[in-house]
Amino acid sequence: MEKINILWADDEIERLKPHLKFLENKDYHVITVTNGHDAIDEVRSNRDIDVIFLDESMPGLTGLETLSTIKQEFPNIPVVMITKNEAENVMEEAIGAQISDYLIKPVNPMQILLTLKKIIESKALVEDKVNADYQQEFRNLMMEIQGGLDFEEWVEVYKKLINWELKLDQSGGEQMGEILSMQKEQANNEFSKFIEKNYIDWIKDEDGPIMSDKLMREKIFPNLDKDIPTIFLLLDNLRYDQWETIKPILLDNFKIEQEDYFYSILPTSTQYSRNAIFAGMLPSDIEKHYKQYWVYDNQKEGKNNYEKELLDLQIKRTFREEIKTDYIKVTNVGVAKELNDNIQNYLNNDLTVIVYNFIDFLSHARTEMEVLKELASDEKAYRSITKSWFENSSLWSALKKLEGKNFQLIIGTDHGTIRVAQPSRVVGDRDTTTNLRYKEGRNLQYERKDVLEIKKPEQAGLPTPNLSSKYIFAKDNKYFLYPNNYNHFKKHYQDTFQHGGISLEEIICPIILLKSK
């Protein structure tokens, strides 16, 4: 292990020789300066400084002035302020400048050592603890994954996997992260088998999980209250791990009343799952009863242009008395600004539905734009960019305006997305759909082990564009490629985030009830 490099700035550094000797005996390397100007110069010239001890009362450039310059240029270097002055305003100013710790003179060597361990070694200690805990849990999780779970138990396993993923993100445990990634692959493999075995039965019967077509009836409408306006915010393409990432931000202004889940129907794509949510029907029933509102894959018209009409029809079928509703779809900056400006007006409705499309745009743009591939290179980065967007979005600005208002907020999605890794060859005619995670067509050839095959679409609640139409869905992290230009498209789509198929990430979706604090 390399030595830790400490920069110690104190105009009475000669008096600290016993401390310096103590630290050197503990295998730390200490660089000393006697004033703030030299401290700044040293940090600028020596990029290997790990931590800075800074005397607050140096003559000339004070410790606080030195701290301000260092933090502007090198915000990530930990700084410990050492002071004789216990005045509250000095401590507040130092803490406001983001010091890592402060010590009151006279200090003894053991105080210095404990401070270093807390700052420098705490990350390693946390990583070791998280790694050890996950190692203990690994076997239990593997037994659960292979233990014949039901749909509720799969949700709990998925949440556990996400919990460990987030913990390993924070601790920096890369090696354990790779093991967890392999365990998630195994989980998705077993989950795909589970879906293949049970999906058609769920469509036929009432014994399965709540799915897209029942979401409004089971999770939204029962929470409506004439005395409390409700906003249903549907964040397109929101995965459970992304929800966990933005949850701490929301908790500053909201309290969670209920965290729940539903299963997206197949295909896990906006055209199918979101239309099913707003219609309260499976796609085959929309095709049958409201043919004017169903657009087939091979038609050029927009596939989700009639969500408001389908929602209005479902509300009329469900409620005897009239309820005041509104529907807003945010697909560009202009509409986002309008939402921000008008958000308080929506509290005059019984139910306001807001569809926000940013996360879906992010996943699609990442496929095509090299800079976004770099920014969202893996799940950790994808979560990070989602959090950054939400914190700085017009959406969060709008929601903060409702703090303290008497209303309830329901946050959900239509489906999730998965980072694809394994190409699977498919052959189809020119009318075959283009989605990488599912295909609908008449003359499909494919690797049977890679797909769930639906030969009779009506059994899965799916529309039938042609008498001989059938559907295939990619399992776990597979993605479909045609033989033409196979290697080119393999390189282009490898490690991109896609949806439409079968995975924990795409199918198991959050639905959260919150109230303003």
C-alpha positions as CSV (number, residue, x, y, z in Angstrom):
1,M,0.0,0.0,0.0
2,E,1.3,3.5,-0.9
3,K,2.0,6.0,1.8
4,I,-0.6,8.6,2.6
5,N,0.7,12.1,1.8
6,I,-0.1,14.7,4.4
7,L,0.4,18.5,3.9
8,W,0.6,20.3,7.3
9,A,0.6,24.1,7.3
10,D,1.4,25.8,10.7
11,D,3.6,28.8,11.5
12,E,4.8,26.9,14.6
13,I,5.6,23.7,12.7
14,E,8.9,23.3,14.7
15,R,6.9,22.7,17.8
16,L,5.1,19.8,16.1
17,K,8.2,17.6,15.5
18,P,7.0,14.9,18.0
19,H,3.7,14.7,16.1
20,L,5.5,14.5,12.7
21,K,7.8,11.8,14.0
22,F,4.8,9.8,15.3
23,L,3.1,10.0,12.0
24,E,6.2,8.9,10.1
25,N,6.6,6.0,12.4
26,K,3.0,5.1,11.4
27,D,4.1,5.1,7.8
28,Y,2.6,8.4,6.8
29,H,4.5,10.9,4.7
30,V,4.3,14.5,6.0
31,I,5.1,17.6,4.0
32,T,5.4,20.8,6.1
33,V,4.9,24.5,5.3
34,T,4.7,27.5,7.6
35,N,2.2,29.8,5.9
36,G,-0.9,29.8,3.7
37,H,0.8,30.9,0.5
38,D,3.2,28.0,0.6
39,A,0.4,25.6,1.4
40,I,-1.5,26.7,-1.8
41,D,1.7,26.5,-3.9
42,E,2.4,23.0,-2.5
43,V,-1.1,21.7,-3.4
44,R,-0.8,23.2,-6.8
45,S,2.5,21.6,-7.6
46,N,2.0,18.3,-5.8
47,R,-1.0,16.4,-7.0
48,D,-0.4,13.5,-4.6
49,I,-1.6,15.3,-1.5
50,D,-4.2,13.1,0.3
51,V,-5.1,15.3,3.2
52,I,-4.3,18.7,4.6
53,F,-3.9,19.9,8.2
54,L,-4.4,23.6,8.3
55,D,-3.7,26.0,11.2
56,E,-6.4,28.6,11.5
57,S,-4.4,31.4,13.0
58,M,-1.3,31.7,10.7
59,P,-0.1,35.3,10.1
60,G,-0.5,36.8,6.7
61,L,-2.9,34.6,4.8
62,T,-5.2,33.1,7.5
63,G,-6.2,29.5,7.7
64,L,-9.8,30.3,6.6
65,E,-8.5,32.3,3.6
66,T,-6.1,29.5,2.7
67,L,-9.0,27.0,3.0
68,S,-11.2,29.1,0.7
69,T,-8.6,29.1,-2.1
70,I,-7.8,25.4,-1.8
71,K,-11.4,24.4,-1.8
72,Q,-12.1,26.4,-4.9
73,E,-9.3,24.7,-6.8
74,F,-9.2,21.3,-5.2
75,P,-12.6,20.6,-3.7
76,N,-12.1,16.9,-3.2
77,I,-9.0,17.1,-1.0
78,P,-10.0,16.6,2.7
79,V,-9.0,19.5,5.0
80,V,-8.7,19.4,8.8
81,M,-8.8,22.8,10.5
82,I,-6.6,23.1,13.6
83,T,-7.4,26.1,15.8
84,K,-7.0,27.7,19.2
85,N,-10.1,29.7,18.5
86,E,-13.4,28.1,19.7
87,A,-15.5,31.0,18.5
88,E,-18.8,29.8,17.0
89,N,-18.5,32.0,13.9
90,V,-15.1,30.6,13.0
91,M,-16.3,27.0,13.3
92,E,-19.4,27.8,11.2
93,E,-17.3,29.4,8.5
94,A,-14.9,26.5,8.4
95,I,-17.7,23.9,8.3
96,G,-19.5,25.9,5.6
97,A,-16.3,25.7,3.5
98,Q,-16.6,21.9,3.7
99,I,-13.8,20.9,6.1
100,S,-13.6,17.2,6.8
101,D,-12.9,17.7,10.5
102,Y,-11.5,20.3,13.0
103,L,-9.3,19.9,16.1
104,I,-8.8,22.3,19.0
105,K,-5.2,23.0,20.1
106,P,-3.3,21.6,21.8
107,V,-3.7,18.4,19.9
108,N,-2.0,15.1,20.7
109,P,-0.7,12.6,18.2
110,M,-3.5,10.1,18.9
111,Q,-6.1,12.7,17.9
112,I,-4.3,13.2,14.7
113,L,-4.1,9.5,14.0
114,L,-7.8,8.9,14.7
115,T,-8.8,11.8,12.4
116,L,-6.6,10.3,9.6
117,K,-8.2,6.9,10.0
118,K,-11.7,8.5,9.9
119,I,-11.0,10.5,6.8
120,I,-8.6,8.3,4.8
121,E,-9.3,4.8,5.9
122,S,-13.1,4.9,6.6
123,K,-13.9,4.3,2.9
124,A,-11.7,1.2,2.9
125,L,-13.3,0.0,6.2
126,V,-16.8,0.6,4.8
127,E,-15.8,-1.3,1.6
128,D,-14.5,-4.2,3.6
129,K,-17.6,-4.4,5.7
130,V,-20.0,-4.2,2.7
131,N,-18.0,-6.8,0.8
132,A,-18.0,-9.1,3.8
133,D,-21.8,-8.7,4.3
134,Y,-22.5,-9.4,0.6
135,Q,-20.3,-12.5,0.7
136,Q,-22.4,-13.8,3.5
137,E,-25.6,-12.9,1.7
138,F,-24.5,-14.3,-1.7
139,R,-25.3,-17.9,-0.8
140,N,-28.7,-17.1,0.6
141,L,-29.6,-15.0,-2.5
142,M,-28.5,-17.8,-4.8
143,M,-30.6,-20.3,-2.9
144,E,-33.6,-18.0,-3.2
145,I,-33.0,-17.4,-6.9
146,Q,-33.0,-21.1,-7.6
147,G,-35.8,-22.0,-5.1
148,G,-38.9,-21.7,-7.2
149,L,-40.1,-18.2,-6.2
150,D,-43.6,-16.8,-6.7
151,F,-44.2,-13.3,-8.2
152,E,-44.1,-11.6,-4.8
153,E,-40.9,-13.3,-3.8
154,W,-39.2,-12.3,-7.1
155,V,-40.0,-8.7,-6.2
156,E,-38.2,-9.1,-2.9
157,V,-35.2,-10.8,-4.4
158,Y,-35.0,-8.0,-7.0
159,K,-35.1,-5.3,-4.3
160,K,-32.3,-7.1,-2.4
161,L,-30.1,-7.2,-5.5
162,I,-30.7,-3.5,-6.1
163,N,-30.0,-2.8,-2.4
164,W,-26.6,-4.5,-2.7
165,E,-25.9,-2.8,-6.0
166,L,-26.4,0.6,-4.4
167,K,-24.3,-0.3,-1.3
168,L,-21.5,-1.5,-3.5
169,D,-21.7,1.7,-5.5
170,Q,-21.2,3.7,-2.4
171,S,-18.4,1.6,-1.0
172,G,-16.5,1.3,-4.3
173,G,-16.3,-2.5,-4.1
174,E,-15.5,-3.2,-7.8
175,Q,-14.6,-6.9,-7.4
176,M,-17.8,-7.7,-5.4
177,G,-19.7,-5.6,-8.0
178,E,-18.6,-7.9,-10.7
179,I,-19.8,-10.9,-8.7
180,L,-23.1,-9.2,-8.0
181,S,-23.4,-8.5,-11.8
182,M,-23.0,-12.2,-12.5
183,Q,-25.6,-13.0,-9.8
184,K,-28.1,-10.6,-11.4
185,E,-27.5,-12.4,-14.7
186,Q,-28.3,-15.7,-13.0
187,A,-31.4,-14.2,-11.4
188,N,-32.6,-12.9,-14.8
189,N,-32.1,-16.3,-16.3
190,E,-34.3,-17.9,-13.7
191,F,-36.8,-15.0,-13.8
192,S,-37.1,-15.5,-17.6
193,K,-38.0,-19.2,-17.1
194,F,-40.5,-18.1,-14.4
195,I,-42.2,-15.6,-16.8
196,E,-42.2,-18.2,-19.6
197,K,-43.9,-20.7,-17.4
198,N,-46.6,-18.4,-15.9
199,Y,-47.3,-15.5,-18.2
200,I,-50.1,-16.9,-20.3
201,D,-51.9,-18.2,-17.1
202,W,-51.7,-14.7,-15.6
203,I,-53.4,-13.2,-18.7
204,K,-56.2,-15.9,-18.5
205,D,-56.7,-15.8,-14.7
206,E,-56.8,-13.4,-11.8
207,D,-54.2,-15.2,-9.7
208,G,-51.1,-13.4,-11.0
209,P,-49.5,-10.0,-10.1
210,I,-51.2,-6.7,-10.8
211,M,-50.1,-5.9,-14.4
212,S,-50.2,-2.8,-16.6
213,D,-53.9,-3.2,-17.6
214,K,-55.1,-3.3,-13.9
215,L,-52.7,-0.6,-12.6
216,M,-55.2,2.3,-12.6
217,R,-58.1,0.2,-11.2
218,E,-56.0,-1.4,-8.4
219,K,-53.4,1.2,-7.4
220,I,-54.6,4.7,-8.6
221,F,-58.4,4.9,-8.5
222,P,-58.8,3.4,-5.0
223,N,-56.6,6.2,-3.6
224,L,-58.7,9.0,-5.1
225,D,-60.4,11.3,-2.6
226,K,-62.8,14.2,-3.5
227,D,-61.2,16.2,-0.7
228,I,-57.6,15.6,-1.7
229,P,-56.3,16.2,-5.2
230,T,-54.1,13.5,-6.7
231,I,-51.3,13.8,-9.2
232,F,-50.2,10.6,-10.9
233,L,-46.7,11.2,-12.3
234,L,-45.7,8.5,-14.8
235,L,-41.9,8.7,-15.5
236,D,-41.4,6.7,-18.7
237,N,-38.8,4.0,-18.4
238,L,-38.1,4.4,-14.7
239,R,-36.4,1.4,-13.2
240,Y,-36.5,0.4,-9.5
241,D,-32.8,1.4,-9.0
242,Q,-33.5,4.8,-10.5
243,W,-36.4,5.2,-8.1
244,E,-34.1,4.4,-5.2
245,T,-31.7,7.1,-6.5
246,I,-34.2,9.9,-6.7
247,K,-36.1,8.9,-3.5
248,P,-33.8,10.7,-1.1
249,I,-34.3,13.9,-3.0
250,L,-38.1,13.6,-2.8
251,L,-37.9,12.8,0.9
252,D,-36.8,16.4,1.7
253,N,-40.3,17.6,0.7
254,F,-42.5,14.4,0.8
255,K,-43.2,11.5,3.0
256,I,-43.8,8.0,1.6
257,E,-47.2,6.5,2.4
258,Q,-46.8,3.3,0.5
259,E,-44.1,1.7,-1.7
260,D,-45.6,-0.9,-4.1
261,Y,-45.0,-2.7,-7.4
262,F,-46.7,-4.0,-10.5
263,Y,-45.6,-6.2,-13.4
264,S,-45.4,-4.6,-16.9
265,I,-47.1,-6.6,-19.6
266,L,-45.2,-7.9,-22.6
267,P,-43.8,-6.3,-24.7
268,T,-42.3,-4.1,-22.0
269,S,-42.5,-1.1,-24.4
270,T,-44.3,2.2,-24.2
271,Q,-46.7,1.4,-27.1
272,Y,-48.0,-1.7,-25.3
273,S,-47.6,-1.2,-21.6
274,R,-48.6,2.5,-21.4
275,N,-51.6,2.1,-23.6
276,A,-52.7,-0.8,-21.4
277,I,-52.3,1.4,-18.3
278,F,-54.4,4.2,-19.5
279,A,-57.0,2.0,-21.3
280,G,-57.3,-0.4,-18.4
281,M,-57.2,-3.1,-21.0
282,L,-54.9,-5.5,-22.6
283,P,-53.7,-4.5,-26.1
284,S,-55.9,-7.1,-27.8
285,D,-59.0,-5.6,-26.1
286,I,-58.0,-2.1,-27.2
287,E,-57.6,-3.4,-30.7
288,K,-61.0,-5.0,-30.5
289,H,-63.1,-2.3,-28.7
290,Y,-61.3,0.9,-29.7
291,K,-59.6,0.1,-33.0
292,Q,-59.4,3.8,-33.9
293,Y,-57.0,4.2,-31.0
294,W,-54.7,1.2,-31.6
295,V,-51.7,1.7,-34.0
296,Y,-49.8,-1.4,-35.1
297,D,-46.0,-1.6,-35.0
298,N,-45.6,-1.3,-38.8
299,Q,-47.7,1.8,-39.1
300,K,-45.9,5.1,-39.2
301,E,-48.3,7.0,-37.0
302,G,-47.3,7.7,-33.4
303,K,-48.0,4.8,-31.1
304,N,-49.1,6.7,-28.0
305,N,-51.2,9.6,-29.4
306,Y,-54.5,8.5,-27.8
307,E,-53.5,8.0,-24.1
308,K,-55.8,10.8,-23.0
309,E,-58.8,9.4,-24.9
310,L,-58.1,5.9,-23.5
311,L,-57.8,7.3,-20.0
312,D,-61.1,9.2,-20.3
313,L,-62.9,6.1,-21.4
314,Q,-61.5,4.1,-18.5
315,I,-62.6,6.8,-16.0
316,K,-66.1,6.8,-17.5
317,R,-66.3,3.0,-17.2
318,T,-65.1,3.1,-13.6
319,F,-66.8,6.1,-11.9
320,R,-70.5,6.7,-11.7
321,E,-70.0,10.4,-10.7
322,E,-67.9,12.8,-12.7
323,I,-64.4,13.4,-11.6
324,K,-62.4,16.4,-12.7
325,T,-59.3,15.2,-14.6
326,D,-56.4,16.6,-16.6
327,Y,-53.7,14.9,-18.7
328,I,-50.3,16.4,-19.6
329,K,-47.6,14.8,-21.6
330,V,-44.1,16.4,-21.2
331,T,-42.0,15.7,-24.3
332,N,-39.9,18.9,-24.7
333,V,-38.5,21.8,-22.7
334,G,-41.4,24.1,-23.6
335,V,-44.0,21.8,-22.1
336,A,-41.8,21.2,-19.1
337,K,-41.7,25.0,-18.5
338,E,-45.5,25.2,-18.8
339,L,-45.9,22.4,-16.3
340,N,-43.6,24.3,-13.9
341,D,-45.5,27.5,-14.3
342,N,-49.0,25.9,-14.0
343,I,-48.4,23.2,-11.4
344,Q,-50.5,24.7,-8.6
345,N,-53.5,25.0,-10.9
346,Y,-53.6,21.2,-11.2
347,L,-54.6,21.0,-7.5
348,N,-58.1,22.1,-8.7
349,N,-58.5,18.7,-10.3
350,D,-59.5,15.4,-8.6
351,L,-56.9,13.6,-10.7
352,T,-54.1,15.0,-12.8
353,V,-52.0,12.6,-14.9
354,I,-48.5,13.7,-16.0
355,V,-46.5,11.7,-18.4
356,Y,-42.8,12.7,-18.3
357,N,-40.6,11.3,-21.0
358,F,-37.0,12.3,-20.1
359,I,-35.7,9.0,-18.9
360,D,-36.9,7.2,-22.0
361,F,-35.3,9.9,-24.2
362,L,-32.1,9.4,-22.2
363,S,-31.9,5.7,-22.9
364,H,-32.7,6.1,-26.6
365,A,-30.3,9.1,-27.1
366,R,-27.6,7.1,-25.3
367,T,-27.8,4.4,-28.0
368,E,-27.1,7.0,-30.7
369,M,-24.8,9.6,-29.1
370,E,-21.3,8.7,-28.2
371,V,-21.0,11.4,-25.5
372,L,-24.0,9.9,-23.7
373,K,-22.6,6.4,-24.0
374,E,-19.6,7.7,-22.1
375,L,-21.7,9.6,-19.5
376,A,-24.0,6.6,-18.9
377,S,-21.6,3.8,-19.5
378,D,-23.1,1.3,-17.0
379,E,-25.9,1.0,-14.4
380,K,-24.1,3.1,-11.8
381,A,-23.5,6.0,-14.3
382,Y,-27.1,5.6,-15.6
383,R,-28.4,6.1,-12.1
384,S,-26.1,9.0,-11.5
385,I,-27.2,10.9,-14.7
386,T,-30.9,10.2,-13.8
387,K,-30.3,11.7,-10.3
388,S,-28.5,14.7,-11.8
389,W,-31.3,15.3,-14.2
390,F,-34.0,15.0,-11.6
391,E,-32.3,17.4,-9.1
392,N,-32.0,20.1,-11.8
393,S,-35.2,19.4,-13.7
394,S,-38.2,21.6,-14.2
395,L,-40.2,18.7,-12.8
396,W,-38.5,18.8,-9.4
397,S,-38.8,22.6,-9.5
398,A,-42.5,22.2,-10.0
399,L,-43.0,19.6,-7.3
400,K,-41.2,21.8,-4.8
401,K,-43.8,24.5,-5.4
402,L,-46.4,22.1,-3.9
403,E,-44.6,21.6,-0.6
404,G,-47.0,21.8,2.3
405,K,-50.1,21.6,0.0
406,N,-52.8,19.2,0.8
407,F,-52.5,16.7,-2.1
408,Q,-51.1,13.2,-2.8
409,L,-48.5,12.3,-5.4
410,I,-48.3,8.9,-7.0
411,I,-45.1,8.1,-8.9
412,G,-45.0,5.2,-11.3
413,T,-43.7,4.1,-14.7
414,D,-44.8,1.9,-17.6
415,H,-41.7,-0.4,-17.8
416,G,-38.0,-0.5,-17.1
417,T,-35.0,-1.1,-19.3
418,I,-31.9,-3.4,-19.3
419,R,-28.4,-3.1,-20.5
420,V,-28.1,-5.6,-23.3
421,A,-25.0,-7.8,-23.7
422,Q,-25.7,-10.9,-25.7
423,P,-26.7,-10.7,-29.4
424,S,-29.2,-13.3,-30.7
425,R,-29.7,-13.8,-34.5
426,V,-33.2,-13.4,-35.9
427,V,-34.4,-13.6,-39.5
428,G,-37.7,-12.0,-40.6
429,D,-39.4,-10.4,-43.6
430,R,-39.6,-6.7,-44.3
431,D,-42.8,-6.3,-42.2
432,T,-41.1,-7.6,-39.0
433,T,-40.9,-5.1,-36.2
434,T,-37.6,-3.4,-35.5
435,N,-37.4,-3.4,-31.7
436,L,-34.3,-5.1,-30.4
437,R,-36.0,-6.9,-27.5
438,Y,-39.2,-8.2,-29.1
439,K,-40.3,-9.0,-32.7
440,E,-43.7,-9.4,-34.2
441,G,-44.0,-11.0,-37.7
442,R,-45.1,-13.9,-39.8
443,N,-41.9,-15.7,-40.9
444,L,-39.6,-15.4,-38.0
445,Q,-36.5,-17.6,-37.5
446,Y,-34.6,-17.4,-34.2
447,E,-32.6,-19.2,-31.5
448,R,-35.4,-20.9,-29.5
449,K,-33.4,-20.9,-26.2
450,D,-33.1,-17.1,-26.3
451,V,-36.8,-16.3,-26.6
452,L,-40.3,-16.6,-25.2
453,E,-42.4,-17.5,-28.2
454,I,-46.0,-16.6,-28.4
455,K,-47.6,-18.3,-31.4
456,K,-51.2,-17.3,-30.6
457,P,-51.1,-13.6,-29.7
458,E,-54.6,-13.4,-28.3
459,Q,-53.5,-15.8,-25.5
460,A,-51.1,-13.2,-24.3
461,G,-53.5,-10.3,-24.8
462,L,-51.7,-9.1,-27.9
463,P,-53.1,-7.7,-31.1
464,T,-52.9,-9.7,-34.3
465,P,-52.0,-7.6,-37.3
466,N,-52.0,-10.7,-39.6
467,L,-53.6,-14.2,-39.2
468,S,-50.1,-15.8,-39.0
469,S,-48.5,-13.2,-36.7
470,K,-46.5,-14.4,-33.8
471,Y,-44.3,-12.6,-31.2
472,I,-40.9,-13.4,-29.7
473,F,-39.4,-11.8,-26.6
474,A,-35.7,-11.7,-25.7
475,K,-34.9,-13.2,-22.4
476,D,-32.5,-11.7,-19.8
477,N,-29.9,-9.5,-21.5
478,K,-30.2,-10.7,-25.1
479,Y,-30.9,-8.5,-28.1
480,F,-32.0,-9.4,-31.6
481,L,-29.9,-8.7,-34.6
482,Y,-30.4,-9.6,-38.3
483,P,-27.6,-11.5,-40.1
484,N,-27.1,-8.5,-42.5
485,N,-24.3,-6.2,-41.1
486,Y,-24.3,-8.3,-37.9
487,N,-20.9,-7.3,-36.6
488,H,-21.6,-3.6,-37.2
489,F,-24.9,-3.6,-35.3
490,K,-23.5,-5.8,-32.6
491,K,-20.9,-3.2,-31.8
492,H,-23.4,-0.4,-32.1
493,Y,-26.0,-1.8,-29.7
494,Q,-23.7,-3.7,-27.3
495,D,-24.2,-2.4,-23.7
496,T,-27.0,0.0,-24.7
497,F,-30.2,0.2,-22.6
498,Q,-33.2,-1.4,-24.3
499,H,-36.7,-2.5,-23.4
500,G,-39.4,-4.8,-24.7
501,G,-38.2,-8.1,-23.4
502,I,-38.1,-10.2,-20.3
503,S,-35.9,-9.2,-17.3
504,L,-36.4,-8.1,-13.7
505,E,-35.4,-4.6,-14.7
506,E,-38.0,-4.3,-17.4
507,I,-41.0,-6.1,-15.8
508,I,-40.9,-5.3,-12.1
509,C,-42.0,-1.6,-11.8
510,P,-42.3,0.8,-8.8
511,I,-45.6,2.5,-7.9
512,I,-45.2,4.9,-4.9
513,L,-47.8,6.9,-2.9
514,L,-46.4,10.1,-1.3
515,K,-47.9,13.0,0.5
516,S,-46.5,16.5,1.0
517,K,-44.8,17.2,4.4
